[in-house]
Amino acid sequence: MLSRRDAIAGAGMIGTMLAAGASRLAQAQQQPEATLRVLRAGTQTVMKSGTVCAFDGAVPGPPLRLKQGEELNVRLINELAQPTALHWHGVRVSNAMDGVPGLTQAPVNPGTSFDYKIRPPDAGTFWYHAHTPEQVDWGLYGALVVEEKGVVDADRDVTLVLAIRPPALDPPAFALVNGEVQPDIAVRAGERLRLRLINATSARGFVLHVAGHAPWVMAIDGQPGEPFLPHEGRLVLAPGGRLDLFLDATASEGTSAAILSGIGDGISIARLVYRPGNGAPPVRRRSPPVALPSNPLPPRIDLKDALRVDMNVGEGTAGAGLLPPAPLFGVRRGRPVSLALRNPKTRPAVVHVHGHHFRLLDRLDDGWKPYWLDSLVVAPGVERIAFVADNPGKWLIDCRMLDQTDVGTTAWFAVT
């Protein structure tokens, strides 16, 4: 394993491109982004390491930030040598803006552009990325933050985009955080941070914990729930998943705390670094936070008259760009759907449902977990999910094996 000194030195040799992504992310956390944006998808040569994909020459791409209910207009200009498209991960957009070539739009061919217009109904943490997993893992991704209309009880808002290093780059690293290897995140003793964690990978999961701290989970996949302290402090991020955390900075001034990934001791992927002070004692934790404002999702799902559908995941070839000619199912708008996801393989699969959020159902009955999801890791066996098909159009169900982007299933359903 790389030492911290070697990893940071190696990251410095990569050049300024990855740092540009981190710099833009920091700037976006200080100032709201305008709602009109041009994004250029292209390639970038990173010194002697190789060529990667990038939005506006940076990895991650420029952060997009707006208020709940505002409109965002983005013109995607394709300067790549292959087609692309832009998907708004977790955002309940209109179908024509979902960014699935061959289903919701034509591919954005080299030298052409496409205008996206979205008005997110939900506040929360989301992200945008190229449609194909290969382009995602080569660097075409960025953060999308939709702010609540009201005030949130946090002193500072920090976004951490987790990703894998594009295959062309050396030295190897376990993970990138905001485009950097093991970055330091400055904190002040006594403040309450809102940490927005984004897993911007197509097929790698993360299990995280923050040494010496007990963050509250405030939202999962952009959707608020009752705040809770995770078991043993472990934070599980599925590929494409997001977590909103409230973290009270209770350590002493001048100390640091590692953000660790993995089971057991884990590997440090970033550090919280407390600014030096006058030697004041550690600060006590604040009182438990109140829940974030809820988004306009149904308070309950009546499964009595639900359409019940089975789907096998983890079979076939993912990322091949081929869509089935017919939908897995059709459903009238407003009807509940209960979808059984069957994984016959020996490895977990990753499932992302476009245009909707779903509840994970209990295995013995139709009760559900107290949170909403749009991305899920399906272990071998069966998991059941339920949602209200309230967004008209043709919607992708994207499945691939964990840690293996080229094996999976692609299906779609129609809401009329």
Secondary structure by P-SEA (a helix, b strand, c coil): cccaaaaaaaaaacccaaaaaaaaaaaaaabbbbccbbbbbbcccccccbbbbbccccccccbbbbcccbbbbbbbbbccccccccccccccccccccccccccccccccccbbbbbbbbccbbbbbcccccaaaaaacccbbbbbbbcccccccbbbbbbbbccccccccccccccccccbbbbbbccccccbbbbbcccccbbbbbbbccbbbbbccccccccccccccccbbbbcccbbbbbbbbccccccccccccccccbbbbccccccccccccccccccccccccccccccccccccccbbbbbbccccccccccccccccccccccbbbbbbbbbcccbbbbbbbcccccccccccccccccccccbbbbcccbbbbbbbcccccccccccccccccccccccccccc
